[in-house]
Amino acid sequence: QVQLVESGGGLVQAGGSLRLSCAASGRTFSSYTMGWFRQAPGKEREFVAAIRWIDGNTYYVGSVKGRFTASRDNAKNTLYLQMNSLKPEDTAVYYCAATQRQSGLGLLTGSLYDSWGQGTQVTVSS
């Protein structure tokens, strides 16, 4: 069974940086697509980024392109989300998710992911 544990959230001023980590266990993840999602209070869950474990190919939502970078460390089985130039509107609970699917609209909506972490809070003050 896949287990995902996020860490690295916190409080940061606008313009600052944070790096989120997602420790993955329970499988060999070379065939997985990993996603980052976020949910702000009173809002729908939003896709942030996805990375294909086998080759590191990434995809981002437009609002974070150029500011956020998803990566993975094969040796540590850990996924990262480097967040730079943070804005108050980035405030949310951030979740990582895993799926063996490599394509499909559900990679952006979240419906194709079958394992989710517990989330980590990111708060950006203005």
C-alpha positions in Angstrom: 0.0 0.0 0.0 1.3 3.4 -1.0 1.9 5.8 1.9 2.6 9.5 1.3 3.8 11.9 4.1 4.2 15.6 3.3 6.3 18.0 5.3 7.9 21.4 4.9 4.9 23.7 5.2 4.9 26.8 7.3 4.4 30.6 7.5 6.4 32.7 5.1 6.2 36.3 3.9 5.2 37.2 0.4 8.2 36.8 -1.9 9.7 34.1 0.2 10.4 30.4 -0.5 9.4 27.1 0.9 10.3 23.5 -0.1 7.7 20.9 0.4 8.7 17.2 0.7 6.6 14.1 0.1 8.1 10.9 1.4 6.7 7.9 -0.5 6.8 4.3 0.6 5.1 1.0 -0.1 5.9 0.6 -3.8 8.5 1.1 -6.5 7.5 4.4 -7.9 9.3 4.3 -11.3 5.9 3.7 -13.1 4.0 6.4 -11.1 2.9 9.9 -11.8 3.0 12.1 -8.7 0.9 15.2 -8.3 0.8 18.2 -6.0 -2.6 19.7 -5.2 -3.7 22.5 -2.9 -6.9 23.5 -1.2 -7.6 26.9 0.3 -10.4 27.5 2.8 -13.7 27.6 1.1 -12.3 26.7 -2.3 -12.1 23.7 -4.5 -9.0 21.5 -4.6 -6.6 22.8 -7.2 -4.0 21.1 -9.3 -0.5 22.6 -8.9 2.0 20.3 -10.5 2.7 16.8 -11.7 5.9 14.9 -12.3 6.3 11.6 -14.0 8.7 9.5 -11.8 10.4 7.6 -14.5 11.7 10.5 -16.5 11.0 13.6 -14.4 8.7 15.2 -16.9 6.7 17.9 -15.2 3.5 19.9 -15.8 2.3 23.0 -13.9 -0.8 25.0 -13.6 -0.3 28.4 -15.2 -0.4 30.4 -11.9 2.7 28.7 -10.6 4.8 28.3 -13.7 8.2 29.9 -13.3 7.8 30.0 -9.5 7.3 26.4 -8.5 9.5 23.4 -9.4 8.6 19.8 -8.9 11.3 17.2 -8.6 12.0 13.8 -7.2 14.9 12.0 -5.5 14.9 8.4 -6.7 17.3 7.2 -3.9 15.2 8.7 -1.2 11.8 8.0 -2.8 10.9 11.6 -2.1 9.0 14.1 -4.1 9.7 17.8 -3.7 7.9 21.1 -4.5 10.2 24.1 -4.5 8.1 27.2 -4.1 9.7 30.6 -4.8 8.2 34.1 -5.0 5.3 33.0 -2.9 2.1 35.1 -2.9 -0.7 35.3 -0.4 -2.9 33.5 -2.9 -0.6 30.5 -2.6 -1.9 30.0 0.9 -3.5 26.6 1.2 -3.1 23.0 2.4 -0.8 21.2 0.0 -1.2 17.6 -0.8 0.9 15.1 -2.7 -0.8 12.2 -4.6 0.2 9.1 -6.5 -1.2 7.2 -9.5 0.1 4.6 -11.9 -1.7 6.4 -14.7 0.6 8.4 -17.1 -2.0 10.4 -18.9 -5.6 11.6 -18.7 -7.6 14.6 -17.6 -7.9 13.1 -14.2 -4.3 13.8 -13.6 -5.3 17.5 -13.4 -8.6 17.1 -11.6 -7.3 14.6 -9.1 -9.7 11.8 -10.0 -7.0 9.4 -11.2 -4.9 9.5 -8.1 -5.5 6.7 -5.6 -3.2 7.6 -2.8 -3.0 10.9 -1.0 -1.0 12.4 1.8 -2.4 14.1 4.8 -1.4 17.6 3.7 0.8 20.4 4.9 -0.3 23.9 5.6 1.4 26.8 3.7 0.6 30.3 4.8 1.9 33.3 2.9 1.5 36.7 4.7 1.3 39.9 2.8 
